[in-house]
Amino acid sequence: MNPETKLRQLGLRPDKGQNFLTHKPTVKALVEAGEIQGSILEIGGGLGTITEELEERTSDLTVIENE
């Protein structure tokens, strides 16, 4: 699902120049490059694309979203 459709379904409108990373291969490469170990704090989970990938790598994930 493209970001515009998902945002519309959630009743949200991006502001402050927000961008949403949704390309799965890019997300996977980004998370793998982080060599994640232990606890993770994700600030601004957005649409959850990165969150989903992070969930596969840790059982201790906290996501903070302001909107």
Buried (B, 14 or more C-beta within 10 A) or exposed (E): EEBEEBBEEEEEEEEEEEEBEBEEEEBEEEBEEEEBEEEBEBEEBBBBBBBEBBEEBEEEBEBEEEE
